[in-house]
Amino acid sequence: MKLRTKLTIALLFISLTATLSVGVLAYLATDTRLHAEVDNSLRTAASLVQTANWGGPGRGRHPSEFPSIPELPGIGIQVIAPDGSVQVAPAGPAVPVSADELAVAAGTQPGGRLTYALFLGHQYRVLTVGFQAGDGAVSVNRDLAEVNRVLSALRTQILIAALLVILLSAAAGVPVARQITRRLVKLAAAAGTVAETGRLDVPVETSGTDETASVAKAFAIMLDTLGRSQQAQQRLVQDAGHELRTPLTSLRTNLDVLSLHPELPARDRSGVIEDLRAEALELTNLVNELVELAAGEANRQPPRPLELRSIVERVVRLARRRTGRDITVAADFAEVLGQPGALERAVSNLVDNALKFAPSGPVHISVAGGAVTVFDHGPGLATADVPHVFDRFYRSAVARGLPGSGLGLSIVQGVVLAHGGSVFAANVPGGGAAIGFRLPLTPSSHL
């Protein structure tokens, strides 16, 4: 069953339930009120018969000796003697007297008697009240035909109102349900288009402030995120293909040389083989960096509070052992929320970059206030290169003669942005470059 149909049925059910509830409560209240009025009128009539010029039939008197029974509009009156004889008012119906009413008249059943009686197809409300003990009783009755007509008319009106509510609810429910589900229908159509075509640029209506609008906005954000991710993947594949083409072409060329010139002197052959090893190593490094870049998101560790100082010192300790270079660290104890493995990779790439462009001289690392800055004593950055040093596969004129793929600093930027931070690069007065990143501190670091 469609959601639109379910909403329409729910609206019908709620409207009908509310109408019937109000109708039933109104009916019960009216029924109670009308019967209470009838009972009050019977009590008033009985009291008048008992007190107005009436002292009771007296023991042993025949009903013919009773005083005349007063006439009350709409009220039937009967006087019952202790012996069971009955005197009926001229205008009142001779409603049959029950055994309980005779018992009230005879004084064997104390108190009054309020009952219903059927006579000649009419329903009567009957009140029997005794005179003095054993002195007989007066029985007053009232035809309930008018009350029943009012209640019957009220029932009919409630049913008509319920039918009208059903019709009106159906007439209003369909467009209301259509309006409520309109955006959901469009979202379903957009999702179907994405599933069928693979396109992520499907337009999604996001106007409004209700829950369906929130769903539409979240869906649009998801499509935008997926679109950007898809574009990044396509750009990575294109850039990787471009970068891989050069070493592969060089490899093929050198292999062709070895194949076409088997008579090459040993020295030339050794040189070609060394070129092949270097190109294979460069290709291996490039592939590793590409895999690392593509799989970075999938290999994330859970973030936790950590000191940048410990991350940097661990990287520096390994770099010193590997290269034997002079690397100094000045660090505070500020904490950030991050993934240790990813941040180690970012710091390691910065250190490797500094060691590559400054083959001699010390490298200094500053860790202060959530910022990690790596200072080298290399040639520095050309003004035109500064805005692009973190671009994927970007290599400056100076870097083209050095090993590398142009992905190291791009990986740094990806890690830092994923942590909500920013990267920076600048020249240092006196020579060299300062390249690093800045991460937001944990609340405890601000204390």
N, C-alpha and C positions, 0 to 999 in steps of 0.2 A: 504494500500500500504506500502510495506517495505521501511525502510529508505534508504537501498541500491538502490532501484529503484528510489526513489525520488532524491537522489544525482546524479544518472546517468542522469535522465531527466533534472535536473537543469544544469548539465554540458553541455548537448546537447543544451539546450536553450541558455545558455550564449555564447557558441561558435558560434551557428548559428546566434544569434543576432549581435555579434561582426562582423562576416564575412559579413552578409548582410548590416550592417551599413557602413562598409568600402567600400563594393561593390557599394552601392547606392551613397555614397559620390563621389567615383571615377567616376561612370557613369555620375552623374550630372556635375562634374567638366569637364570631357571630352566633354560632350554635349555642355556645355557653351563655352569651348575653341574652338571647331570645328566650331560652328555657328559664333563665333566672328571672326575667321579667314575668313570664307566665306563672312561675312559682310564687313570686311576690304578689301578683294579682290574686292568686288563689288564697294566699294567707290573709290578704286584706279582706277578701269576700267572706272567708270563714269567720274572721273576727267580727265583721259587721253582723253576720247572722247570729253569732253568739251573744252579742252585747246590745244591739239595737232592738229594743222592745221584745227581747227574747230571753227567757229565763230557763229554757230547757223544757222538754216535754213533760217532765215529772214522771215519777215511777207509776207504772200501772195505767197511764193515760193512753188512749188510742190515738193514732195519728190524726183522726178526724177532729179530735179535740185540740190539736196543736194550733197556735196562732198562724196567721197567714204568712207564707214564706215571701220575703221581699224579692223583688226582681232586680238583678244586676246585669247590665248589658254584656253580652258575650260570655256570661258565667252561668253554668247549670248548677242548680242547688237541689239537694235532696236531704231530707231529715230522716234519720233512722232511729226508730224507737228501740228501747232495750229488748223488746220481744222480736225484733227483726222486721217489723212493718215499716214501710217507707212512704213518705209524703214528698211528692215531686213538685217543684215550682212550676207555675203554668208555662213559663217560657223555656224551661229547661228540658233536655232530653232525659229519658228514663234509663240512664246508663246502668247496666246490671251491677248489683252490689256483690262484692266478693265476700268470702268467709272471713277474711282478715278484717274487713270493714265492719261486719256484724260483730266480730269480737271486740272491736273498739267501742261500738255502741253499747254492748253488754257490759263493758267495763272489765272484761277479762284480758284485754291487751292494752296496757297503758300507753299514753302518748298518742301521736298522730300516725297517719299512714299516707305516704306520697308514692303513687304508682302510675303506671300507664294502663289504659284500657282500650279495647277495640269494640266499636259498636256501630253496626250498619255501615261498615266499610270506612269508618272514620277513626282516627286515633285521638284519644283524649288523655289529658293530664288530670289526675284525680288526687285531691287532698281530702282525707277524712280525719276530723278532729273531734274528740269526745267533749260532751258537756261535763257537768260534774260527774264524779265516779258513778257509773251505772245509770246515768240519766239519759242515755242515748248519744247520738253523734250527728254532726252535720258533714255531708260529703259534697264538696264543690268540685266542678270539673270545667275544663276549657278545651274546646276543639283546637287541635294543633294543625288544622289544614292550612291556615295562613302562614304559620311558622314553617311548615314543610314546603309551601310554595316559595317562600323567600329563600330557604336553603337550597331548594332545587334550582331556582334561578341563579343563585350564587355559584352552584356547582357548574351550571352551564356556562356562565361567564368565565369561570376559571379555565374550563376546557377550551373555550374559544380563545381566551388570552394565550393559553399554552400553544394552540395551533398557530396563532398569529406570531408568537415569538419564534416558533420553529421556522415559519416562512421568512420572517424578517432576518433571523439569524443566518439562514441559508443564503438569503440575498446579500447580506453584509459580510458573511463569513468567507464566501468565495473570493471576493476582491481583497479582503483583508489578508487571507491566507496567501493569495497570489502576491500581494505586496511584500509580505514577510519573507516569502521564499524566493522572490524575484532575484535577489543578489546570489542566493545559494544556487539557483538554477544556472545563473551566468558563471558562477565559480565552477560548477560541475562541467559546464560546456568548455570553459577555459582549460580545466584539467584534462578533459578528453582530447582537446586540441594538442596539448603538450604531449600526451601519451601517444597520439597518432602520428604527429609530425616531428616531435623532438624539439620543436621551437620553444624558446624560453622568453620571447619578446611578445607574448600574448597580452593584449591590454586587459586590465582588470579594473572594474569600477570600485573606487574606495571611498566614495562620498558617504556621509552619514556618521552618526555617533552611536548606533546601537551595536549589539553583539555581532550581528552579521557583517556590519562594517568593519569591526575589529578583525573578524576572520578574513575578510577580503584584504585588509591592509597587511595582515600577517602573510597571506598567500602571495601578495604582490612583492613583499620584502623577500620572501623565500625565492620567488622567481628571479628577482633582481640579483640576489646572492648567488643563485645557481648560474645565472647568466654570466656574472663576473668571473665566477670560478671556471666556467666553460671557456670564456675568452682567455683567461690566464693559462689554462691548459693548452689551448690552441696556440697561444703566443709562445709558450714554452716549447711545444713541439716544433714550431716553425724556427724559433731561434736555435733550438738544439740541432735541428737538421742542418741549419746554416753553419753552425760551429763544428759539427761533426764532419761536414763535407771536406773541410780543409785538411785535417790530419789523415782522413781516409784517402783523399786524392794523393797526398804525399806518400802514404804507405804504398798505394798502387804504383806510383811512379817509381819508387825505389825498388819494388819487387820486379817491375818490368825491366829495370836496368839490370838487375841480377839475372833475370831470365834471358834477356836478349844479348847480354855481353858476358857469357861465361868465361871469357878470356881476360876479364879485368885483373889488373895486378892485385896482389894480396893487400897492399896498403889501401887501394881504392875500395876493394871489396870490404875490408874491415870498416872503412869510413861509412860505407852505405849501410852495413849491418848496425853500426852504432846509431846512425840516423833512424833506422827502423826501430831500434830499442827505445830511443828517446820519443819517437812519435807514438809508439805503442804505450809507453808510460803516460804521455800526455793524454792520449785517448782514454786510457784507463781512469786517470784522474778526472777527466771531463765526465765520463759516464758515471763515476761514483758521485760526483757533485750533482749531476742531474738527478740521479736516483734519490740523493739526500734531499734535494730541493723539492722533488715531486712528492716524496713520502713524509715530508716534515710534519704535516698536519696529522697524519695517521699515527705517528710515533710519539705523540705528546704524552708526557707524564702528568700526573695530577699536580696542580700548582700547590705550593706550600711556602710559608715564610722562610726566607733564607738570607744569609749575609752575602752580599756581592764580594766581600773581601775573601771569603773562603773559596768561592768559585774562581776568582782571579788567581789566587795563590796556587790552587791546584793546577790550573792551566800553565802558569808560569813555571812551576816546578818541572812539569813534563817538557816544556819548551827548552828550558836550560839544559836538561839532561840530553835532549835530542840534538841540540845545536851547539851547546857550549857557549852561547852568547850571553852578554851581560844584560840582564833584564831586571829592573828595579820596580818596586811597588810601594806606593804610599796610599794607605786605605783607612777609611773610618769604619764604624761598625753598623752602618745603616742597613736596614732590612727591606727587602722587596718581596712581593708575592710572585713566585715564578716556578718554572720547571727546570730543575738543575741541569739535566742533560742538554736541553735546548740552549740555555744560557752559556754553558761550557763551550758548546759548538760556536756560538757567536763570538765569545771572547777569544777562543782559539783562532778563529778566522781573522780577527783584528790583529792578533799577535803575529800570525803567519804573514799577513799583508805587510806589517811594519818590518819584519825581518827580511822580506823579499825586496822591498824598495830601499832599505837601508842595510846593505850587506856588511857594513862595518859601523862601529860605534854603538853605544848603548841604546836600549829601548826603555822608556819610562812609562809606567802605567799609574794613573791617578784614579782612585775610587773615592768619590766624595758626594754625599747627598743623593745617592741613587744614580749618579753619572759615572760611567767608565770611559776614560779617555786614554788612548794609546798614542804616545809621542815618539816619533822617530827622527833620525838625523839624516834622512834621505834628501832627494832633490826637491821635495815639496810637490804641491799640486799646481798645475796650470790653471789660470783663472777660468778658462772655458771648460775644464774638467770637473771643477768643484760641484756643479749641480748634478753631475751624472755619475759620480763615483759609485753610487749604490744601485745604478741601473743594471738590469740583468744583461750579462755578456758584454758590458761596456769595458773597453780597454783603451787607455790613453795611448798617445804616441810613444811615450816612454815605456809603457807596459807591454807593447807589442813584441818587443825583443826578449821578454822574460817569459818563463813558463807560467801557465795558469790559464783559466778559462773565462775569467771575468764574472764568476758566479759567487766568489767568496763573500764579498761585501753585500751582494744581493741577498744571500742567505742570512747575513746579520740583520739586514733590514726586515726580512720576513719574520724572524724570531722576535725582534724588538716590537714590531707593530702588533704581533699576536699577544704581547704582554702589555699593550696599551702605552708603549713608550714612543720615543722618537730618536732618530739618528742625526749625526752632524759630522761635518768635515770642514777643516780650515787649515790654512798655512800658519806656521809658527814663526814669529819674528826671529831672525837669525838663521833660518833654514829648517827644513823638515815639515812634517804634517802632523796634525792632531785629528784623529778620527775616533769616533766613539758613539755611545748611545746613552740615553737617559730614561730611567724607569720610575714610575710612581712608587713612593715609599709606603710601607705599611703604617697604620695608625700609630703603632708603638714607637716607630722611629721619630715621630714628631713630638713625643713627650720630652 
